[in-house]
Amino acid sequence: MIVHGFAGHDLLPPDTGASQRLFGLYRGLARRHETHVLAMVPNRHPGPARETVGSIDLVRRKAWYTSLAWRLEVWGLAPMYLAAHAHDAAARGLACALPGRPDVMMADLSLTGVFAHAHGALTVYQAHNVEYDHFASAGPAVAAAPRWAAGLRALEGRACERAGLVVVTSDEDAARMGELYGVGADRLAVVPNGYDETALRVPDALERESARAAIGARAHERVALFLGSDVPHNEAALRFLIERVMPRLSGVRLLAAGSVTRRFLAHREPWLTLRPPARDVLPWLAAADVGLNPVVGGAGSNVKLPAYLAAGLAVVSTPHGVRGYADLSPWVTVAAPEEFGAAIAAAPPGWPMSGARPPEPLARYAWGRLGEELGDRFHQLAAGAPAPPAGSPLSSLATGGARA
């Protein structure tokens, strides 16, 4: 089976939730299927025009207007999704940019215009979030936001209408796609956000000692980690930790890592350590005792949560932050924002420190496995087979069953 993917941004480095999801799923798909991905990047992008990574044939197409759309969002004039209209105008050429005749065309929201040129291929809208909900709860601060939200809802509705399959991250998002756009159960697949099983593991004692020394953590100091890319809901979460939670705690160091930290470089609190984005997050995970997910906005689910558990950390999350991971919640301390400080201080050790076995459901969230299962679903649909039975991989809400 030949899979053509269309991404609104680069897959590498996978340092945001969206890029981690795309790279993980395409890597899993490429294990069994010929997989080509077209990634739209800015004109100044330094990467090669084409490379093979994880068996994925990655083709980069530079588009000047993506930078303009980003600038307009930064200036508060228009949201980044405006680039989708330019992608639509170029859709015919984009659809022909990858080799071979595809059996499946999977696209991000901004690239779903290529579905008009599918020529019999299965069309798959890969939804990072319910974008309309995400815009409303955690979107950029732009002028005339209600008008832009209505435009985004129309764009998302067209993508759902054109797609033979809509892939979402959680049962909650699947339900919303049905409510907002009338997407039937037979056209829904829930593929949760996962973790990179090829890179994440429980660090050994020497790695942990070295990582803690690198951030100046004292022997008996509890290190709380917040991983986040530079998006509004992560900025709000880190600001909440720095301004409202950490000043009331003693014996706890906050390690914040990722591109969101660029918003907080002026902070010099002695209990705060900031680290810029990096491809390898294992040193940060090795230094920490507990992973934090205090988000209160956004749709989809947060990739940081299974990453924390894969590295053996204790996890403290808001109820919103654990959405999409019901079967992992027994290993998470769930606390309301006003209870977050007490929960950090009292969180039990992570599963390795307590001598427990890894959370049994965790293996289901490995990106390679998720991508392989998604490929199986594509193969079934391309062959005209019915949706999988309840309780099987990817059935979830699409057949009325719970996600396995």
FENCORWO-V117540 format. One record per residue. N is the residue number from 1. RES is the residue in three letters. SS is DSSP state (A for helix, B for strand, O for the rest). D_FIRST is the distance of its C-alpha to the first C-alpha in whole Angstrom. Layout:
n: {N;N}
res: {RES;RES}
ss: {SS;SS}
d_first: {D_FIRST;D_FIRST}
This chain:
n: {1;2;3;4;5;6;7;8;9;10;11;12;13;14;15;16;17;18;19;20;21;22;23;24;25;26;27;28;29;30;31;32;33;34;35;36;37;38;39;40;41;42;43;44;45;46;47;48;49;50;51;52;53;54;55;56;57;58;59;60;61;62;63;64;65;66;67;68;69;70;71;72;73;74;75;76;77;78;79;80;81;82;83;84;85;86;87;88;89;90;91;92;93;94;95;96;97;98;99;100;101;102;103;104;105;106;107;108;109;110;111;112;113;114;115;116;117;118;119;120;121;122;123;124;125;126;127;128;129;130;131;132;133;134;135;136;137;138;139;140;141;142;143;144;145;146;147;148;149;150;151;152;153;154;155;156;157;158;159;160;161;162;163;164;165;166;167;168;169;170;171;172;173;174;175;176;177;178;179;180;181;182;183;184;185;186;187;188;189;190;191;192;193;194;195;196;197;198;199;200;201;202;203;204;205;206;207;208;209;210;211;212;213;214;215;216;217;218;219;220;221;222;223;224;225;226;227;228;229;230;231;232;233;234;235;236;237;238;239;240;241;242;243;244;245;246;247;248;249;250;251;252;253;254;255;256;257;258;259;260;261;262;263;264;265;266;267;268;269;270;271;272;273;274;275;276;277;278;279;280;281;282;283;284;285;286;287;288;289;290;291;292;293;294;295;296;297;298;299;300;301;302;303;304;305;306;307;308;309;310;311;312;313;314;315;316;317;318;319;320;321;322;323;324;325;326;327;328;329;330;331;332;333;334;335;336;337;338;339;340;341;342;343;344;345;346;347;348;349;350;351;352;353;354;355;356;357;358;359;360;361;362;363;364;365;366;367;368;369;370;371;372;373;374;375;376;377;378;379;380;381;382;383;384;385;386;387;388;389;390;391;392;393;394;395;396;397;398;399;400;401;402;403;404}
res: {MET;ILE;VAL;HIS;GLY;PHE;ALA;GLY;HIS;ASP;LEU;LEU;PRO;PRO;ASP;THR;GLY;ALA;SER;GLN;ARG;LEU;PHE;GLY;LEU;TYR;ARG;GLY;LEU;ALA;ARG;ARG;HIS;GLU;THR;HIS;VAL;LEU;ALA;MET;VAL;PRO;ASN;ARG;HIS;PRO;GLY;PRO;ALA;ARG;GLU;THR;VAL;GLY;SER;ILE;ASP;LEU;VAL;ARG;ARG;LYS;ALA;TRP;TYR;THR;SER;LEU;ALA;TRP;ARG;LEU;GLU;VAL;TRP;GLY;LEU;ALA;PRO;MET;TYR;LEU;ALA;ALA;HIS;ALA;HIS;ASP;ALA;ALA;ALA;ARG;GLY;LEU;ALA;CYS;ALA;LEU;PRO;GLY;ARG;PRO;ASP;VAL;MET;MET;ALA;ASP;LEU;SER;LEU;THR;GLY;VAL;PHE;ALA;HIS;ALA;HIS;GLY;ALA;LEU;THR;VAL;TYR;GLN;ALA;HIS;ASN;VAL;GLU;TYR;ASP;HIS;PHE;ALA;SER;ALA;GLY;PRO;ALA;VAL;ALA;ALA;ALA;PRO;ARG;TRP;ALA;ALA;GLY;LEU;ARG;ALA;LEU;GLU;GLY;ARG;ALA;CYS;GLU;ARG;ALA;GLY;LEU;VAL;VAL;VAL;THR;SER;ASP;GLU;ASP;ALA;ALA;ARG;MET;GLY;GLU;LEU;TYR;GLY;VAL;GLY;ALA;ASP;ARG;LEU;ALA;VAL;VAL;PRO;ASN;GLY;TYR;ASP;GLU;THR;ALA;LEU;ARG;VAL;PRO;ASP;ALA;LEU;GLU;ARG;GLU;SER;ALA;ARG;ALA;ALA;ILE;GLY;ALA;ARG;ALA;HIS;GLU;ARG;VAL;ALA;LEU;PHE;LEU;GLY;SER;ASP;VAL;PRO;HIS;ASN;GLU;ALA;ALA;LEU;ARG;PHE;LEU;ILE;GLU;ARG;VAL;MET;PRO;ARG;LEU;SER;GLY;VAL;ARG;LEU;LEU;ALA;ALA;GLY;SER;VAL;THR;ARG;ARG;PHE;LEU;ALA;HIS;ARG;GLU;PRO;TRP;LEU;THR;LEU;ARG;PRO;PRO;ALA;ARG;ASP;VAL;LEU;PRO;TRP;LEU;ALA;ALA;ALA;ASP;VAL;GLY;LEU;ASN;PRO;VAL;VAL;GLY;GLY;ALA;GLY;SER;ASN;VAL;LYS;LEU;PRO;ALA;TYR;LEU;ALA;ALA;GLY;LEU;ALA;VAL;VAL;SER;THR;PRO;HIS;GLY;VAL;ARG;GLY;TYR;ALA;ASP;LEU;SER;PRO;TRP;VAL;THR;VAL;ALA;ALA;PRO;GLU;GLU;PHE;GLY;ALA;ALA;ILE;ALA;ALA;ALA;PRO;PRO;GLY;TRP;PRO;MET;SER;GLY;ALA;ARG;PRO;PRO;GLU;PRO;LEU;ALA;ARG;TYR;ALA;TRP;GLY;ARG;LEU;GLY;GLU;GLU;LEU;GLY;ASP;ARG;PHE;HIS;GLN;LEU;ALA;ALA;GLY;ALA;PRO;ALA;PRO;PRO;ALA;GLY;SER;PRO;LEU;SER;SER;LEU;ALA;THR;GLY;GLY;ALA;ARG;ALA}
ss: {O;B;B;B;B;B;B;O;O;O;O;O;O;O;O;O;A;A;A;A;A;A;A;A;A;A;A;A;A;A;O;O;O;B;B;B;B;B;B;B;B;O;O;O;O;O;O;O;O;B;B;B;B;O;O;B;B;B;B;B;B;B;O;A;A;A;A;A;A;A;A;A;A;A;O;O;O;O;O;A;A;A;A;A;A;A;A;A;A;O;A;A;A;A;A;O;O;O;O;O;O;O;O;B;B;B;B;O;A;A;A;A;A;A;A;A;A;O;O;O;O;B;B;B;B;B;O;O;O;O;A;A;A;A;A;A;A;A;O;O;O;O;O;O;A;A;A;A;A;A;A;A;A;A;A;A;A;A;A;A;A;A;O;O;B;B;B;B;O;O;A;A;A;A;A;A;A;A;A;A;A;O;O;O;A;A;A;B;B;B;O;O;O;O;B;O;O;O;O;O;O;O;O;O;A;A;A;A;A;A;A;A;A;A;O;O;O;O;O;O;O;B;B;B;B;B;B;O;O;O;O;A;A;A;A;A;A;A;A;A;A;A;A;A;A;A;A;A;O;O;O;B;B;B;B;B;B;O;A;A;A;A;A;A;O;O;O;O;O;O;O;B;B;B;B;O;O;O;O;O;O;A;A;A;A;A;A;O;O;B;B;B;B;O;O;O;O;O;O;O;O;O;A;A;A;A;A;A;A;A;O;O;O;B;B;B;B;O;O;A;A;A;O;O;O;A;A;A;A;A;A;O;B;B;O;O;A;A;A;A;A;A;A;A;A;A;O;O;O;O;O;O;O;O;O;O;O;O;O;A;A;A;A;A;A;B;A;A;A;A;A;A;A;A;A;A;A;A;A;A;A;A;O;O;O;O;O;O;O;O;O;O;O;O;O;A;A;A;A;O;O;O;O;O}
d_first: {0;4;7;10;13;17;19;23;24;23;21;24;26;25;29;29;27;25;23;23;21;19;19;18;15;13;15;14;10;10;11;8;5;6;9;11;14;17;20;24;27;30;32;34;31;31;28;26;24;21;20;18;19;17;14;14;14;17;19;22;24;27;29;33;33;31;34;36;35;35;39;40;38;41;43;43;43;39;36;33;31;33;30;28;30;30;26;26;28;26;23;22;22;20;17;17;18;14;13;10;10;8;6;8;11;13;17;20;23;24;21;20;22;19;18;20;18;15;15;14;11;11;14;14;18;18;22;24;27;28;29;32;34;33;35;38;38;37;37;39;42;42;45;44;42;42;41;38;37;37;35;32;32;32;29;27;28;26;23;23;24;21;18;17;17;19;19;22;24;26;28;30;28;26;30;31;28;29;32;32;29;29;26;25;24;21;20;21;19;21;20;23;24;24;25;24;25;24;27;30;32;36;38;41;44;45;42;43;47;46;44;46;49;47;47;51;50;53;53;54;52;49;46;44;41;39;36;35;34;36;35;38;38;38;41;43;42;43;46;47;47;49;51;52;51;51;55;56;54;56;55;51;49;47;44;42;39;36;37;39;42;42;44;46;48;51;51;54;54;55;52;49;47;44;42;39;36;34;31;32;34;35;38;39;37;40;43;42;43;42;39;40;38;41;39;40;38;34;31;28;29;30;28;32;32;30;30;34;34;31;34;37;39;41;39;41;40;41;40;37;36;35;33;29;30;33;32;33;36;38;38;39;42;42;45;46;47;50;50;48;50;52;48;47;51;50;47;46;45;41;40;40;44;45;44;41;38;35;34;32;29;28;26;24;24;22;20;17;18;17;14;12;14;13;9;10;12;9;8;11;12;9;11;14;15;18;18;19;23;25;25;22;20;19;21;24;26;23;25;28;28;28;26;26}
